[in-house]
Amino acid sequence: MTGMTLENARERRVRTGGVELCVAELGEPGQPTVVLVHGYPDSKEVWAQVAARLADRFHVVLYDVRGHGRSTAPRPLRGGFTLEKLTDDFLAVVDAVSPDRPVHLVGHDWGSVQSWEFATVARTEGRIASFTSMSGPSLDHFGHWINTRLRRPTPRRVGQLLGQGAKSWYVYALHTPVLPELAWRGPLGKVWPRVLERFERVPGDGYPTPSLPTDAAHGAWLYRDNVRSRLRRPRADAYAHAPVQLITPLGDAFLSERLYDELEQWVPRLTRRTLPARHWIPRSRPDQLAAWIGEFVTANESGRTVTAPSGKYADRFGGQLVLVTGAGSGIGRATAYAFAESGARVIAVDRDADGAARTAEMSRLLGAPEAWAETVDVSDEQAMEKLADKVAAAYGVVDVLVNNAGIGLSGSFFDTTPEDWKKVLDVNLWGVIHGCRLFGGQMAERGQGGHIVNTASAAAYQPSKALPAYSTSKAAVLMLSECLRAELAGQGIGVSAICPGFVNTNITSTARFAGVDGAEEKRRQKRTARLYGLRNYPPEKVADAILRAVVRNEAVVPVTPEARGAHLMSRFTPRALRAIARMEPPL
Ligand SMILES: NC(=O)c1ccc[n+]([C@@H]2O[C@H](COP(=O)([O-])OP(=O)(O)OC[C@H]3O[C@@H](n4cnc5c(N)ncnc54)[C@H](O)[C@@H]3O)[C@@H](O)[C@H]2O)c1
C-alpha cells in the first residue's frame, strides 16, 4: 500500500446528461486505468480500502453514481436512473479519465449490475479491457435465468427460484412507493452504519457514509427504473465483449450463487472466484479483492488469456497464501501439492530442509504461482516466531494455515519416559499451538478472514493401550481446534481438525517405539510400514479432505473408513470402542 487514500485523491467533476458526477483519481495516469463502480446504498467511499491497495500499480478511478455521494441527482428522479443513462455516465467518465485506452471495469452490487450493461452493449465495445463483477448480476442474465426455470420447472429449479426469491425481499420492498424513502430517512438510516460495522467489519476503515439517507432514497430509483421491466424482457444478445472475472461471496444474504450457473453461455472468457464472506466484500476483504483485481488486470494488459488452474478448488484458492507444516513428506506434501494445483501460493515448512525444498519446487511445477521452502522445527518457539515475522514481511498474511507436522510414538504408558512424552507433546501439540498463536494471530489481526487446519488423528477419539502419548497429543489438538473455532467464529476464521486413520506415509518408519531396544524398534517400524502399505490409503486423499474441509468450513473431519467408523462408535457405542482399546494392538 502506498498510503494513498481517498482523502488525498485528485478530484474532478464530469458533466453529463443534466447531472454532475464527482470523480476521484489515485495513482499514475500512465498506468492501466481501473474504474471502480459502487453499489446501493453506498458511495465511492465503499472502495476506499481496495483503491488504496491498487493505487501503487494502477490509475484508479472512482465516481459517485448519479444521485449518490457528491454527484448530483437527475430531475425528475423517476426515469433518471435507467441503465441507458448510467451507461452515458460511465462513457463520460471514461472519456474524461482515459480517452485513448480501454479501462478495466470493477463493479460491486448495483455497480456490478450496471457494469454488466456496460460490458454487454455495443456502444461501449473497445472501451472496456476487462470486467470484474461482484455481487451484482446482469439483469438480462437474471431474467433468462428466471424464465428458464419457469418454463421448465424441475424440483431443483423451483428450489433455486424460491431460494433466490426469498433473498430478494428487499427488491420488492424497494419497488413500493415512498416507504423505502421514509425508512431510510428514519430508523433504517440511523442503524445502517452500525449494522455494517457489526457484520461487514474491517479494521481501520472509517467508512464515511456522507449522505446515506438521501443516497439510499435516490438509489431506490435504480430498482424502480430498471428491475421489473428488464427482468420481464431481458435482452437476447447480452453477451460480454470483454473478459469477465466473477467474484462470488458465498455468504451473500442477497444473492444466491446458483444465479451464475449458466453464465458461461453469456461470457466467453470467464474466470470464477469464490470467497467465504458476506455481501460487502470491498469493505471486508480488500486484500483479496485487490490481489485478484490486480492479477486479472495485469494478465489482460499483457494479452495473456487467464486460464484458471486445473485444481478442483481453483476458484477458491487461486492466489491465496497457504502455509503447510510437515510439508516435506506424506500428508503435508500431498496437501501442499493439492493447494498448488488450485493456484495457491505455497509455503512449505519442514525441519527436513531437502524435503521442504523438493515440495516447493514441485508445487511450482504443479501450478503454484509462487512457492517457498522454510526449514523450521515447529516445536521451537523462537524459530517459529522468527518464521512468522519473516512470512508476514516477505509473503504476507497467511490465508490458510495447515498445522500438520507430527511424529509417531508407540509404547505402553509405563514404557513411555518423561522425555518421550516431552518430545511428542512438543511437536504434536506445541507445534500446533505455536502455529495457531503466531499465524492465526496475524490472521485475526488483519481481520479479513482465513482458515486454520490442524492435523489430529483418529487416535484423538479412539483410545488404545499402545499409543497413550500420541493419542493424548492428538486429543489435545482436537480440543484446541474446537475451542479456537468457537473463539474465531465471529471473525470469519474457520478452524478444522482432520482425523485420519491409517495412511501410507513415512511416519511408520520414523515413529519411535518406547520400551524396546534399537533392533526391536527397527523390526516394529518395518512391520508397521508393511501393514500401512497393505492398507495403502494414499495421503492425496487426506489432502483432498483438507481442501474440502476449508471450503465447507467443517469442524471435525475423520478421514478413512476406519476413522469414520471409530468416530461414530465414540459417539454412539463408546463401550465397544473401549473394549477394542484393551485388545492387543497390531503394532
Ligand atoms: N500416516 C498416518 O497414518 C497418520 C494418521 C493420522 C494422523 N497423522 C498425522 O498426520 C501428520 C503428518 O504425518 P505423515 O503421516 O504425513 O508423516 P510423515 O512422517 O510422512 O510426514 C511428517 C513430516 O513432518 C515433519 N516434521 C516432523 N517433526 C517436525 C518438526 N518438529 N518440525 C517440522 N517438521 C517436522 C517431518 O520431517 C515430515 O516431513 C502428523 O501430524 C501425523 O501425526 C498421520
The ligand as a MOL file (V3000), in Angstrom:
LIG
                    3D

  0  0  0     0  0            999 V3000
M  V30 BEGIN CTAB
M  V30 COUNTS 44 48 0 0 0
M  V30 BEGIN ATOM
M  V30 1 N 0.0970 -41.5050 8.4740 0
M  V30 2 C -0.9200 -41.7510 9.2560 0
M  V30 3 O -1.4380 -42.8550 9.2970 0
M  V30 4 C -1.4970 -40.6510 10.0940 0
M  V30 5 C -2.7060 -40.8830 10.7240 0
M  V30 6 C -3.2650 -39.8970 11.4900 0
M  V30 7 C -2.6140 -38.7000 11.6560 0
M  V30 8 N -1.4290 -38.4910 11.0600 0 CHG=1
M  V30 9 C -0.7740 -37.1960 11.2790 0
M  V30 10 O -0.5320 -36.5820 10.0550 0
M  V30 11 C 0.5560 -35.6820 10.1550 0
M  V30 12 C 1.5000 -35.9140 9.0050 0
M  V30 13 O 2.0470 -37.2030 9.1130 0
M  V30 14 P 2.5010 -38.0750 7.8800 0
M  V30 15 O 1.8090 -39.3570 8.0140 0
M  V30 16 O 2.3960 -37.3400 6.6560 0 CHG=-1
M  V30 17 O 4.0280 -38.3280 8.3190 0
M  V30 18 P 5.3950 -38.1080 7.5700 0
M  V30 19 O 6.4260 -38.6060 8.5210 0
M  V30 20 O 5.3600 -38.6760 6.2150 0
M  V30 21 O 5.4990 -36.5340 7.4600 0
M  V30 22 C 5.6750 -35.7270 8.5840 0
M  V30 23 C 6.5610 -34.5580 8.2140 0
M  V30 24 O 6.6420 -33.7020 9.3470 0
M  V30 25 C 7.9800 -33.3080 9.5110 0
M  V30 26 N 8.2210 -32.9830 10.9030 0
M  V30 27 C 8.2290 -33.8330 11.9520 0
M  V30 28 N 8.5160 -33.1690 13.0510 0
M  V30 29 C 8.7140 -31.8850 12.7200 0
M  V30 30 C 9.0570 -30.7310 13.4410 0
M  V30 31 N 9.2890 -30.7600 14.7540 0
M  V30 32 N 9.1570 -29.5620 12.7710 0
M  V30 33 C 8.9610 -29.5240 11.4490 0
M  V30 34 N 8.6380 -30.5870 10.7110 0
M  V30 35 C 8.5230 -31.7590 11.3510 0
M  V30 36 C 8.7920 -34.4670 9.0470 0
M  V30 37 O 10.1110 -34.0800 8.6950 0
M  V30 38 C 7.9800 -34.9700 7.8790 0
M  V30 39 O 8.3900 -34.3660 6.6930 0
M  V30 40 C 1.1580 -35.9340 11.5230 0
M  V30 41 O 0.7040 -34.9310 12.4120 0
M  V30 42 C 0.5880 -37.2660 11.9060 0
M  V30 43 O 0.5290 -37.4280 13.2960 0
M  V30 44 C -0.8450 -39.4450 10.2710 0
M  V30 END ATOM
M  V30 BEGIN BOND
M  V30 1 1 1 2
M  V30 2 2 2 3
M  V30 3 1 2 4
M  V30 4 1 4 5
M  V30 5 2 4 44
M  V30 6 2 5 6
M  V30 7 1 6 7
M  V30 8 2 7 8
M  V30 9 1 8 9
M  V30 10 1 8 44
M  V30 11 1 9 10
M  V30 12 1 9 42
M  V30 13 1 10 11
M  V30 14 1 11 12
M  V30 15 1 11 40
M  V30 16 1 12 13
M  V30 17 1 13 14
M  V30 18 2 14 15
M  V30 19 1 14 16
M  V30 20 1 14 17
M  V30 21 1 17 18
M  V30 22 2 18 19
M  V30 23 1 18 20
M  V30 24 1 18 21
M  V30 25 1 21 22
M  V30 26 1 22 23
M  V30 27 1 23 24
M  V30 28 1 23 38
M  V30 29 1 24 25
M  V30 30 1 25 26
M  V30 31 1 25 36
M  V30 32 1 26 27
M  V30 33 1 26 35
M  V30 34 2 27 28
M  V30 35 1 28 29
M  V30 36 1 29 30
M  V30 37 2 29 35
M  V30 38 1 30 31
M  V30 39 2 30 32
M  V30 40 1 32 33
M  V30 41 2 33 34
M  V30 42 1 34 35
M  V30 43 1 36 37
M  V30 44 1 36 38
M  V30 45 1 38 39
M  V30 46 1 40 41
M  V30 47 1 40 42
M  V30 48 1 42 43
M  V30 END BOND
M  V30 END CTAB
M  END
